[in-house]
């Protein structure tokens, strides 16, 4: 069985983004449901996978990263990005899906990691 993980790197500071609230949603047809809410640790990662084993189903998901509070706590003005939502699809529940976020106050990037 596979798993779903994430981490956040703040490219403006060159460091992991600590204490960022993360929400995972599953999208089915026109509805969307919250599956998990967590936050990043000192390494910018979650202490456990967002999904694993039987909870990992094929389909459409969204991860919402609430970065506004993170930057406010650092005293950094972030008028452009308050949150980042990444929509992605799991097509094989036996594979691992890693969805990292590279963030700065004015831009972000993501990719499928391993």
DRENMAR-436728 format. One record per residue (C-alpha): residue number from 1; residue in one letter; y, x, z negated. Coordinates in nm, 3 decimals. Each point is the difference from the previous one (the first is absolute). Layout:
REM residues N
NODE|k|r|v|u|w
NODE|NUM|a|Y|X|Z;
...
***
This chain:
REM residues 114
NODE|k|r|v|u|w
NODE|1|x|0.000|0.000|0.000;
NODE|2|x|0.352|0.112|0.077;
NODE|3|x|0.320|-0.013|-0.197;
NODE|4|x|0.374|-0.044|0.048;
NODE|5|x|0.240|0.252|-0.155;
NODE|6|x|0.365|0.098|0.033;
NODE|7|x|0.253|0.253|-0.121;
NODE|8|x|0.375|0.051|0.033;
NODE|9|x|0.185|0.324|0.070;
NODE|10|x|0.378|0.009|-0.029;
NODE|11|x|0.102|0.226|0.287;
NODE|12|x|0.364|0.007|-0.115;
NODE|13|x|-0.102|0.167|-0.327;
NODE|14|x|-0.319|0.173|0.119;
NODE|15|x|-0.204|-0.162|-0.278;
NODE|16|x|-0.242|-0.284|-0.071;
NODE|17|x|0.169|-0.334|-0.071;
NODE|18|x|-0.091|-0.094|-0.357;
NODE|19|x|0.010|-0.351|-0.154;
NODE|20|x|0.042|-0.191|0.326;
NODE|21|x|-0.124|-0.358|-0.020;
NODE|22|x|-0.254|-0.084|0.271;
NODE|23|x|-0.128|-0.343|0.100;
NODE|24|x|-0.300|-0.057|0.226;
NODE|25|x|-0.030|-0.323|0.197;
NODE|26|x|-0.268|-0.142|0.227;
NODE|27|x|0.119|-0.205|0.296;
NODE|28|x|-0.225|-0.273|0.137;
NODE|29|x|0.126|-0.235|0.271;
NODE|30|x|0.349|-0.103|-0.116;
NODE|31|x|-0.057|0.063|-0.372;
NODE|32|x|0.041|0.317|-0.199;
NODE|33|x|-0.142|0.060|-0.346;
NODE|34|x|0.072|0.265|-0.261;
NODE|35|x|-0.315|0.199|-0.072;
NODE|36|x|0.126|0.276|-0.227;
NODE|37|x|0.312|0.136|-0.164;
NODE|38|x|0.016|0.357|-0.130;
NODE|39|x|0.227|0.303|-0.013;
NODE|40|x|-0.019|0.365|0.092;
NODE|41|x|-0.078|0.274|-0.250;
NODE|42|x|0.164|0.344|-0.033;
NODE|43|x|-0.177|0.114|0.319;
NODE|44|x|0.133|-0.296|0.203;
NODE|45|x|-0.348|-0.153|0.011;
NODE|46|x|-0.163|-0.301|-0.163;
NODE|47|x|-0.247|0.065|-0.279;
NODE|48|x|-0.268|-0.197|0.186;
NODE|49|x|-0.053|-0.122|0.357;
NODE|50|x|0.194|-0.307|0.107;
NODE|51|x|-0.331|-0.143|0.126;
NODE|52|x|-0.355|0.126|-0.015;
NODE|53|x|-0.359|-0.108|0.052;
NODE|54|x|-0.048|-0.377|0.029;
NODE|55|x|0.376|-0.074|-0.021;
NODE|56|x|0.064|0.194|0.323;
NODE|57|x|-0.024|-0.254|0.283;
NODE|58|x|0.089|0.027|0.364;
NODE|59|x|0.332|-0.157|0.090;
NODE|60|x|0.377|0.026|-0.024;
NODE|61|x|0.172|0.151|-0.306;
NODE|62|x|0.352|0.089|-0.109;
NODE|63|x|0.107|0.256|-0.256;
NODE|64|x|0.348|-0.053|-0.143;
NODE|65|x|0.164|0.306|-0.156;
NODE|66|x|0.295|-0.097|-0.225;
NODE|67|x|0.207|0.317|0.027;
NODE|68|x|0.343|-0.125|-0.104;
NODE|69|x|-0.067|0.040|-0.375;
NODE|70|x|-0.151|0.346|0.060;
NODE|71|x|0.319|0.129|0.165;
NODE|72|x|0.229|-0.176|-0.250;
NODE|73|x|-0.180|0.178|-0.286;
NODE|74|x|0.068|0.329|0.176;
NODE|75|x|0.368|-0.086|0.045;
NODE|76|x|-0.035|-0.010|0.377;
NODE|77|x|0.179|-0.272|0.196;
NODE|78|x|-0.246|-0.171|0.235;
NODE|79|x|0.197|-0.270|0.185;
NODE|80|x|-0.222|-0.003|0.310;
NODE|81|x|-0.359|-0.024|-0.132;
NODE|82|x|-0.076|-0.210|-0.308;
NODE|83|x|-0.367|-0.046|0.077;
NODE|84|x|-0.246|0.101|0.270;
NODE|85|x|-0.277|-0.226|0.128;
NODE|86|x|-0.285|0.148|0.203;
NODE|87|x|-0.231|-0.240|0.181;
NODE|88|x|-0.336|0.139|0.110;
NODE|89|x|-0.351|-0.112|0.086;
NODE|90|x|-0.337|0.092|-0.143;
NODE|91|x|-0.262|-0.018|0.270;
NODE|92|x|-0.296|0.165|-0.172;
NODE|93|x|-0.059|-0.057|-0.369;
NODE|94|x|-0.229|0.305|-0.019;
NODE|95|x|0.284|0.241|0.078;
NODE|96|x|0.272|0.138|-0.227;
NODE|97|x|0.357|-0.107|0.075;
NODE|98|x|0.284|0.210|-0.138;
NODE|99|x|0.354|-0.129|0.066;
NODE|100|x|0.256|0.259|-0.114;
NODE|101|x|0.374|-0.055|-0.005;
NODE|102|x|0.250|0.278|0.067;
NODE|103|x|0.334|-0.132|-0.124;
NODE|104|x|0.368|0.090|-0.016;
NODE|105|x|0.301|-0.226|-0.067;
NODE|106|x|0.057|-0.055|0.373;
NODE|107|x|-0.344|0.013|0.159;
NODE|108|x|-0.374|0.001|-0.042;
NODE|109|x|-0.319|0.091|0.180;
NODE|110|x|-0.366|-0.089|-0.040;
NODE|111|x|-0.334|0.072|0.163;
NODE|112|x|-0.368|-0.060|-0.058;
NODE|113|x|-0.130|0.278|-0.215;
NODE|114|x|-0.354|0.072|-0.108;
***
